[in-house]
Amino acid sequence: MKSPARLLLAATCTVALLSSPGAAWGTNKPKAEKTKPVDCAKVKCIALTFDDGPGKYADKLLDTLKKTNSKATFFLEGQYVKSRKAFAKRMAVEGHELGNHSYTHPHLRDLSEEKIREELTRTQDIVKQATGKTPTLLRPPYGELDYRVQAIAKEMNLPIVLWNGGSRDWATKNEKAIYDEVLKNAKRDGVILMHDWVEQTVKVMPKLIAALQKQGYHVVSVSSLRGANKLEAGSIYPVGSEKDDLAAETPDSPDAPEAASPEDGL
């Protein structure tokens, strides 16, 4: 016969095990580790930016970014946020940076101030509605701006982000050409222009990010780059990019087949 002391000990252990099934059966899941912010002052960084989205391949792109522990900046068109709210929401939830790329991709310099303001405000509003976050950056369509666009950006508290390296993905639609072009233009604190509606861009992304990481790059959002974390409203980044011929790096028309209608790919 067991002593009262031993019976008491056994009962205590049983209660402890039953009250903590994870400890008994080893089912406790480890807590997800928080990703430490990258200090681009200490390491080599590059920003991949995607215009005209959310494109119909954005979910696959987000899968790749997640697997490679990479962050991107998405410059969103309001008309596509309206039709692909789930993609926009996922971008925000997974920690990517959201920017404003107008509502219908017009040449802003050809519009009245009222229409410029309407294009940008509508996009701010619909992104906020879809994601819970308001875009913090502006990239004018085609990289075109004038003093009015810059003044309205300042009024709306939006720094202007252009780019200093392209991919010409919209023109070539070829995985090897896109891969080669980005690696040719890659540099520390580079801002690379790409499009998530180009299928070949999304397909080559795992290989491209692997190559960039092999060269020592951390793929981060624009605001993580050196000198970009405290941009002033209406200022232009990267410095000097407004003097480049940026039109050659953008589609002649937002009505390219792969970007055609908001219903495409739904």
C-alpha positions in Angstrom: 0.0 0.0 0.0 1.4 3.4 -1.0 1.9 6.0 1.7 -0.3 9.1 1.9 2.7 11.2 1.0 3.3 9.3 -2.2 -0.4 9.4 -3.2 -0.4 13.2 -2.6 2.7 13.6 -4.8 1.3 11.5 -7.6 -2.0 13.5 -7.5 -0.1 16.8 -7.6 1.9 15.7 -10.7 -1.2 14.5 -12.5 -3.0 17.8 -11.9 0.1 19.7 -13.2 0.3 17.6 -16.4 -3.5 17.9 -17.1 -3.4 21.7 -16.6 -0.4 22.0 -19.0 -1.1 19.7 -21.9 1.6 21.3 -24.0 4.2 20.4 -21.5 2.9 16.8 -21.2 2.6 16.1 -24.9 5.2 18.5 -26.4 2.6 20.4 -28.4 3.7 23.9 -27.5 4.4 25.9 -30.7 7.5 28.1 -30.6 6.7 31.8 -30.8 7.4 33.4 -34.1 10.7 35.3 -34.0 10.4 39.0 -34.7 12.4 40.1 -37.7 15.0 42.6 -36.6 15.1 45.8 -38.6 17.9 46.0 -41.1 20.4 48.8 -40.5 21.4 49.9 -44.0 24.1 52.2 -42.6 25.9 49.0 -41.6 25.0 46.6 -44.4 24.4 46.7 -48.1 20.8 47.3 -49.0 18.7 47.6 -52.2 15.0 48.4 -52.6 12.8 46.6 -55.2 9.7 48.7 -56.0 6.7 47.6 -57.9 4.4 49.9 -59.8 0.8 49.8 -61.2 -0.5 47.1 -58.7 -1.8 45.2 -57.2 -1.2 43.1 -60.3 -2.8 39.7 -60.8 0.5 37.9 -59.9 1.0 39.9 -56.7 0.1 36.9 -54.5 2.9 34.8 -55.9 5.3 37.7 -55.6 4.3 38.1 -51.9 4.9 34.3 -51.4 8.5 34.8 -52.7 9.2 37.9 -50.6 8.0 36.0 -47.5 10.1 33.0 -48.2 13.2 35.1 -48.7 12.6 37.4 -45.7 12.5 40.4 -48.1 10.5 43.6 -48.0 9.4 45.7 -50.9 7.7 48.9 -51.7 4.4 48.8 -53.7 3.2 51.9 -55.5 -0.4 51.2 -55.9 -3.0 52.3 -58.5 -6.4 53.1 -56.9 -8.3 51.4 -59.6 -6.5 48.1 -59.0 -6.7 48.3 -55.2 -10.5 48.6 -55.7 -10.6 45.3 -57.6 -7.8 43.4 -55.7 -8.3 44.6 -52.1 -7.1 41.2 -50.7 -3.7 41.6 -52.3 -3.3 45.1 -51.0 -4.3 44.0 -47.6 -1.8 41.2 -47.6 1.0 43.6 -48.6 0.2 45.7 -45.6 -0.2 42.8 -43.2 3.1 41.3 -44.2 5.0 44.5 -43.5 5.6 45.9 -47.0 5.6 49.6 -47.7 2.7 51.2 -49.6 2.9 54.1 -51.9 0.5 56.1 -54.1 0.8 55.8 -57.9 -2.4 57.7 -58.7 -5.9 56.3 -59.4 -5.9 55.8 -63.2 -2.2 56.3 -64.2 -2.6 59.6 -66.1 0.1 62.1 -67.1 -0.3 64.3 -64.0 1.5 67.3 -65.7 -1.4 67.4 -68.2 -4.1 67.7 -65.5 -5.4 70.6 -63.6 -4.4 71.0 -60.0 -7.9 69.9 -59.0 -7.6 66.7 -61.1 -4.1 65.9 -59.7 -5.4 66.3 -56.2 -8.4 64.0 -57.0 -6.2 61.3 -58.5 -4.0 61.2 -55.4 -6.7 61.6 -52.8 -8.9 58.9 -54.2 -5.9 56.5 -54.1 -5.0 57.5 -50.5 -8.6 56.9 -49.5 -9.1 53.5 -51.1 -5.8 52.1 -49.9 -6.7 53.2 -46.4 -10.1 51.5 -46.8 -8.6 48.3 -48.1 -5.6 47.9 -45.8 -6.1 50.1 -42.8 -2.9 52.0 -43.8 -2.4 55.2 -45.7 0.3 55.4 -48.3 3.3 57.3 -47.1 5.1 57.9 -50.4 4.2 59.1 -53.9 5.5 57.9 -57.3 3.9 59.9 -60.1 3.1 57.9 -63.2 5.9 57.8 -65.7 8.1 59.6 -63.1 6.7 62.8 -64.4 6.2 65.8 -62.1 6.2 69.6 -62.1 6.1 72.3 -59.4 2.3 71.7 -59.0 2.7 67.9 -58.4 5.5 68.6 -56.0 3.4 71.2 -54.1 0.4 69.0 -53.9 2.6 66.1 -52.6 3.9 68.5 -49.9 0.4 69.5 -49.1 -0.5 65.8 -48.7 2.6 65.0 -46.6 4.0 62.7 -49.3 7.7 62.5 -50.2 8.2 61.7 -53.9 10.2 58.5 -54.7 11.5 57.9 -58.2 14.2 55.3 -59.0 17.8 55.0 -60.1 17.7 51.6 -61.7 15.3 49.8 -64.0 14.3 46.3 -65.0 12.6 47.1 -68.3 10.3 44.2 -67.4 7.3 45.7 -69.1 9.2 45.9 -72.4 11.1 42.6 -72.6 8.8 40.3 -70.7 11.7 37.9 -70.6 13.0 36.3 -67.4 16.7 36.4 -68.4 16.5 39.9 -69.7 14.9 41.1 -66.5 17.3 39.2 -64.3 20.3 40.6 -66.2 19.0 44.2 -66.2 18.4 44.3 -62.5 21.8 42.8 -61.6 23.4 45.3 -64.0 21.7 48.2 -62.2 22.1 46.9 -58.7 24.0 49.1 -56.3 24.0 50.0 -52.7 20.9 52.0 -51.8 19.5 51.4 -55.3 15.8 51.9 -56.0 14.8 49.4 -58.7 11.6 49.9 -60.8 9.6 46.7 -61.5 6.0 45.7 -62.1 4.0 43.0 -60.4 1.7 42.7 -63.4 4.6 41.3 -65.5 4.4 37.5 -65.1 8.1 37.0 -66.0 9.1 39.4 -63.2 7.3 37.4 -60.6 8.6 34.1 -62.0 12.2 35.2 -61.9 12.0 36.8 -58.5 13.2 33.8 -56.4 16.4 33.5 -58.6 16.9 37.3 -58.7 16.6 37.7 -54.9 18.9 34.8 -54.3 21.5 36.4 -56.6 21.2 39.8 -54.8 21.6 38.1 -51.4 24.6 36.2 -52.7 26.1 39.6 -53.5 25.5 40.7 -50.0 22.4 42.8 -50.5 19.5 43.0 -48.0 16.2 43.5 -49.9 14.3 46.2 -48.0 11.6 48.9 -48.4 12.6 52.3 -49.7 12.3 53.9 -46.3 14.9 51.6 -44.8 17.6 52.9 -47.2 20.3 55.3 -46.0 19.0 58.8 -46.1 15.4 57.8 -46.8 14.0 57.2 -43.4 13.2 60.8 -42.7 12.2 62.2 -46.1 10.4 65.5 -46.1 7.0 65.9 -47.8 7.4 67.0 -51.4 11.1 66.2 -51.5 12.5 63.9 -54.2 14.4 60.6 -53.6 16.8 59.3 -54.7 18.6 62.7 -54.9 19.2 63.6 -58.5 16.8 61.0 -60.0 14.5 63.8 -61.2 17.2 64.7 -63.7 17.3 61.3 -65.3 15.4 60.2 -68.4 12.9 58.1 -66.4 10.2 57.8 -69.2 12.3 55.2 -71.0 11.9 52.9 -68.0 8.1 53.0 -67.9 5.4 51.6 -70.2 4.2 54.0 -72.8 0.6 53.3 -71.7 -1.0 51.9 -68.6 -3.2 49.9 -70.9 -0.7 47.2 -71.5 -2.4 43.9 -72.0 -1.2 42.4 -68.7 -2.4 45.5 -66.8 -5.5 46.1 -68.8 -8.7 45.9 -66.8 -9.3 45.8 -63.1 -11.3 42.6 -63.7 -8.4 40.8 -65.3 -7.3 37.9 -63.2 -10.1 38.0 -60.6 
